[in-house]
Every structure is written in structure tokens, then in C-alpha cells.
Amino acid sequence: MTGATVTYDPIFKKDVLVLTGEGHRGAPSSEARVSVNSSIFNVQQLSIETAFSIDSDIHPWTLPGSTKGDKVHDNGIEAYILSTYENGGYALYYNYTDKKLHFSMYGAKADDYEGLAAPISLGVPHHVAITFDQNQLKMFLDGQLVATETARYTDDSPMGLLMNPTMDLFIGADSEGFQDRYNFFKGKVSYVNIFDRGISDAEVAIDYQNFVASLNGITPVFDQQ
């Protein structure tokens, strides 16, 4: 972890990862890197659950002396919350232009990917779940299904998930190769859970209820296991 801190947050009522949104390619930046777990890369189903808040003053960060739009600051129109290597994998990010949360997933066939998007508010905690079961790709925001896409190829065969089995997970930045990071995220991340299956709508609803309970100081079920 570089340029990021773990600090108790009175809103989440727990320690969270605080990301400043600062950084540039080839230098220590605000991000966290989770070592690869190869066991989750050889499956064709995936679910991601995470809780975070996007700072209300989030904006493309620039290096001192640079100007808005100057490529030296390595921040475009997106701020990445989660990402794996672009040649396979997935990404969860906020887009400055359309003010939406986006999720993109690479299919197992070349140049094929699916994407979802939904409006999201800034400055408040959110629970987000992404589920993929080879048939439907879904996005849940605060317990509600907000976007879905049929994840099948044009020949109607189930879509496989293309993953780079040697790539780590990055929190707070987009990854381009093993050393370059850019499109940094400014906000707080409470937790990230990754499953090797497509969790059900009912499971998402229960996990969201647990998240709301945790904001009220009640220890959620997933922390008691």
C-alpha cells in the first residue's frame, strides 16, 4: 500500500482505506495492491461486493505546476475504485463526465466486454454488488438492482470471463501493466469481498441490510463469521 492510509471513520464506524486521489505513473501514489489469488481466476462466475464513499470534491488530480487536461497528471475522466490488468479482468470506476458508477468486464473472446452504469451520489456511504453467473451481469447499488446486461456471446453461448492469472487487484487506481497506475480515486473504501460464484439477489439484499446495520454500530453478520 502506497500513498493511502487506514483510519477509523465515524460514519462507517470502522477502520477504512482512505485514498487521496493523488499520484502519477511510476511514482508512489494513493492506492492499495492486493496480491493475486490464482484460485479465483479459473472460474467462469464472479461476484464483487464493496462499500465505499466518493469524496464530494473528487476531481482529476494534477501535479503541481500542471494544468487541467495535462496528461502528466495521469488522471482522465475516470476514477477507479477497483481494477485488474486491462488485458483481461474487470474494473469499477466513477466517471466525472456522466456522474455515474461504471463496471466493465472483459469476456473470454478477444475484444469482447460487457459494461454497466448507474448514477451515484457523492459524499455518502454506498454498498455496491456486481454479480456475474455466465448469463446475467448485474449491478446493485444500495440494495437495488440498477443495471443488468445479458452476458452472452452473439452465438448465444455463455460468456466466459477473461482474467490474467498473474495480475493483482488494485484499489484506488487503474492498472496498466504491472508498474503503471493512473486514474486515481478519492474517497474511502470500507471493504471488498470477491466471490468465485454469482451470488443471488437475496444474498445481496441480506448483505446490504448488514451494511446498513453496521452504519448504526451493529456488527454485521459477515464480520461475525
C-alpha positions as a printed Julia matrix, in Angstrom:
225×3 Matrix{Float64}:
   0.0     0.0     0.0
   1.42    3.37   -1.02
   0.07    6.87   -0.5
  -3.04    5.54    1.26
  -3.87    5.17    4.94
  -6.1     3.02    7.12
  -8.01    5.2     9.57
 -11.09    4.89   11.77
 -14.08    6.58   10.16
 -17.0     7.74   12.34
 -19.55    7.27    9.53
 -18.57    3.71    8.61
 -17.8     3.1    12.31
 -14.72    1.05   11.48
 -11.25    1.36   10.01
 -11.39    2.22    6.32
  -8.92    2.7     3.49
  -8.53    6.44    2.81
  -7.47    7.33   -0.74
  -6.45   10.89   -1.62
  -6.73   10.65   -5.41
  -3.12   11.79   -5.84
  -0.47   10.07   -7.9
   1.11    9.57  -11.27
   2.74    6.85  -13.33
   5.92    5.33  -12.0
   5.75    7.04   -8.61
   4.32    6.23   -5.16
   0.61    7.05   -5.4
  -2.64    6.79   -3.46
  -3.56    3.14   -4.0
  -3.53   -0.32   -2.45
  -2.42   -3.54   -4.13
  -3.82   -6.94   -3.18
  -1.66   -9.93   -4.08
  -3.01  -12.25   -6.74
  -5.17  -15.18   -5.63
  -4.96  -17.56   -8.56
  -7.77  -19.73   -7.22
 -10.37  -17.14   -8.26
  -9.17  -16.8   -11.83
 -10.06  -20.21  -13.23
 -13.8   -19.94  -12.78
 -16.47  -18.56  -15.07
 -18.52  -16.83  -12.41
 -17.71  -13.83  -10.24
 -19.28  -11.54   -7.68
 -17.86   -8.43   -6.07
 -19.25   -6.66   -3.03
 -17.79   -3.45   -1.71
 -18.71   -0.46    0.44
 -17.24    2.98   -0.14
 -17.86    6.69   -0.31
 -16.74    9.02   -3.08
 -15.44   12.35   -1.8
 -17.79   15.18   -2.75
 -14.86   17.24   -4.05
 -13.44   14.47   -6.23
 -11.77   15.81   -9.36
  -8.93   14.87  -11.72
  -5.77   15.48   -9.73
  -2.91   17.43  -11.3
   0.74   17.63  -10.43
   1.96   20.95   -9.0
   2.51   23.34  -11.88
   0.45   21.35  -14.38
  -2.83   22.45  -15.86
  -6.19   20.75  -16.16
  -6.04   18.26  -19.01
  -2.26   18.0   -18.86
  -1.52   14.3   -19.4
   1.39   14.43  -16.96
  -1.05   14.1   -14.08
  -2.28   10.74  -15.41
  -5.91   11.3   -14.5
  -8.54   11.36  -17.2
 -12.31   11.44  -16.84
 -12.48    8.35  -14.61
 -11.56    7.49  -11.02
 -11.01    3.76  -10.44
 -12.22    2.15   -7.22
 -11.2    -1.4    -8.22
  -9.28   -2.72  -11.19
  -7.28   -5.6   -12.55
  -4.97   -5.54  -15.55
  -6.71   -4.18  -18.65
  -5.84   -7.21  -20.82
  -8.45   -9.26  -19.05
 -10.38   -8.72  -15.86
 -12.72   -6.04  -14.6
 -12.93   -2.5   -13.27
 -15.28   -0.48  -11.07
 -14.95    3.26  -11.52
 -16.6     6.68  -11.29
 -16.91    8.82  -14.41
 -16.55   12.58  -13.93
 -18.45   13.39  -17.11
 -21.68   11.43  -16.72
 -21.55   11.29  -12.87
 -22.15    7.53  -12.94
 -20.64    4.45  -11.41
 -19.38    2.06  -14.11
 -18.41   -1.6   -14.15
 -16.6    -3.17  -17.11
 -15.76   -6.84  -17.56
 -13.68   -8.47  -20.27
 -15.13  -11.52  -21.98
 -13.04  -14.58  -22.77
 -13.12  -13.84  -26.5
 -10.91  -11.13  -27.93
 -12.28   -7.58  -27.99
 -15.43   -8.57  -26.13
 -16.59   -6.97  -22.9
 -19.73   -6.04  -21.03
 -20.39   -2.88  -19.11
 -22.94   -1.46  -16.66
 -23.53    2.07  -15.34
 -25.81    3.88  -12.91
 -25.96    7.36  -11.3
 -24.36    7.59   -7.86
 -24.28   10.34   -5.24
 -21.1    11.73   -3.7
 -20.09   12.17   -0.09
 -22.21    9.36    1.39
 -21.59    5.64    2.05
 -22.71    3.17   -0.61
 -22.97   -0.61   -0.83
 -22.32   -1.98   -4.33
 -22.61   -5.55   -5.56
 -21.67   -6.84   -9.0
 -22.77  -10.37   -9.89
 -21.91  -12.48  -12.95
 -23.11  -16.06  -13.47
 -22.28  -16.61  -17.17
 -25.74  -15.44  -18.04
 -26.56  -12.11  -16.4
 -24.24   -9.33  -15.33
 -25.93   -7.22  -12.63
 -25.16   -4.1   -10.64
 -26.8    -3.47   -7.29
 -26.49   -0.06   -5.63
 -27.62    0.22   -2.01
 -29.66   -2.97   -2.26
 -31.41   -2.05   -5.51
 -30.83   -3.61   -8.92
 -29.84   -0.59  -11.02
 -28.36   -2.13  -14.17
 -28.26   -5.51  -15.88
 -26.91   -6.94  -19.11
 -27.24  -10.34  -20.75
 -23.69  -11.63  -20.74
 -23.77  -13.99  -23.68
 -21.95  -14.12  -27.0
 -23.64  -13.5   -30.33
 -23.99  -17.26  -30.86
 -25.91  -17.36  -27.52
 -23.19  -19.35  -25.79
 -22.37  -18.42  -22.15
 -19.8   -15.68  -21.81
 -16.53  -16.64  -20.16
 -14.58  -14.24  -18.0
 -11.13  -13.36  -19.3
  -8.67  -12.99  -16.41
  -4.93  -12.54  -16.33
  -3.95  -15.24  -13.79
  -0.86  -13.32  -12.66
  -2.46   -9.93  -12.09
  -3.1    -8.37   -8.69
  -6.17   -6.41   -7.66
  -5.73   -2.64   -7.3
  -7.84   -0.45   -5.05
  -7.91    3.26   -5.83
  -6.28    3.26   -9.27
  -6.49    1.87  -12.78
  -3.73   -0.53  -13.74
  -1.84   -0.57  -17.0
   0.86   -3.19  -16.85
   2.45   -4.21  -13.59
   4.03   -0.84  -12.76
   1.82    1.91  -14.2
  -1.12    3.32  -12.28
  -3.37    6.21  -13.18
  -6.99    7.45  -12.88
  -6.77    7.65   -9.09
  -9.79    7.54   -6.78
 -10.52    9.97   -3.96
 -12.68    8.52   -1.23
 -12.93    5.83    1.44
 -13.23    2.08    0.95
 -14.72    0.09    3.83
 -14.26   -3.42    2.44
 -14.02   -5.51   -0.73
 -15.31   -9.09   -0.98
 -14.74  -11.22   -4.08
 -16.6   -14.49   -4.66
 -15.98  -17.27   -7.2
 -19.69  -17.58   -7.96
 -22.65  -15.45   -8.9
 -24.32  -14.62   -5.58
 -28.12  -14.39   -5.56
 -30.3   -11.31   -5.36
 -31.44  -12.48   -1.91
 -27.84  -12.67   -0.7
 -27.2    -9.15   -1.94
 -30.28   -7.93   -0.05
 -29.08   -9.54    3.2
 -25.58   -8.15    2.8
 -26.98   -4.67    2.18
 -29.08   -4.94    5.35
 -25.94   -5.94    7.24
 -24.15   -2.93    5.78
 -26.89   -0.56    6.93
 -26.79   -2.17   10.37
 -23.03   -1.62   10.53
 -23.53    2.11    9.89
 -25.72    2.1    13.01
 -22.99    0.46   15.05
 -24.35   -3.1    14.84
 -21.76   -5.74   13.96
 -22.9    -7.26   10.62
 -23.19  -10.99   10.05
 -20.31  -11.13    7.58
 -17.96   -9.79   10.28
 -19.08  -12.4    12.78
 -18.19  -15.43   10.66
